[in-house]
Amino acid sequence: MRMRRAVVVIAAVWVAVVMVGSTMVWAVISRAGREVAAVSDPNPLPGTTLHRSSGAPSVQPGDTLTRRPHSGHHGRGDDHSDDPTAPVTSTPSSGGSSTPGQPKPSREPSSSPVGPKPVQETWNGRPGTVTLECTGPTRTDLVVVPADGYRWEVDDPSSSSVTVKFQRVGGDSEFEVKAYCIAGEPHFRVESSGEHDDVHEDHG
C-alpha cells in the first residue's frame, strides 16, 4: 500500500513538472512569434499612429550633411569618435537650375592699321626745282618752281611717276626731270641736252 502511494506521488510530481515546463516553453514561443509578425508586417494595425523621428533631417539638393561621431566608451571611459567627420554632399536632381556659363573674355578693340606716311624730296637744278611727295608707292603731290628764263610742262604722268620738262626761253637748252616713287621714297632721274654736253643724273 505504501509503495503504491509513493508511485502515485512521484507520477503527480512528474506531471506537474512537465506541465510547468510546457507552459513556459509555449509562452516564449508565442512571444517570439508576435515580435516576428510585428517586424515583418509593414502595415500598422487600425488605430495605430506612426511617428517619424525628428532626428533624421530632410536632405535637399545642394545641402551638405555632416556625420556626427559615435560616442563610445573605451578603456578608461574616455569618449572617442569611431569615424572621422566626413561631409556628405547630396546630388542635385536633374531638373534643377543649370549652372551659369563662364563669362566670355572681352576682346580688346584692335587698333586700325597705320598707313604709310607721306615723304617729300626736292630736286634742285639750273632750270628750277621739282618737289615730289610719295605716300607708299603712290605719287600724292608735285610742286614745280622754274628758274628765271625757263618754262616747264608735265609729260607722261602716272600714279607713281611724272616727267617734268624744262626749256630755256629763246634757247635750245632742255632739262627732263623724271620723278617717281619707289618703296615710299621719292627718286629723280635727270637728262639734259642743248648748249652743253648731254647729262644723265640719278637722285634719290
Order of alpha helices (4+ residues) and beta strands (2+ residues): alpha-beta-beta-beta-beta-beta-beta-beta-beta-beta-beta-beta-beta
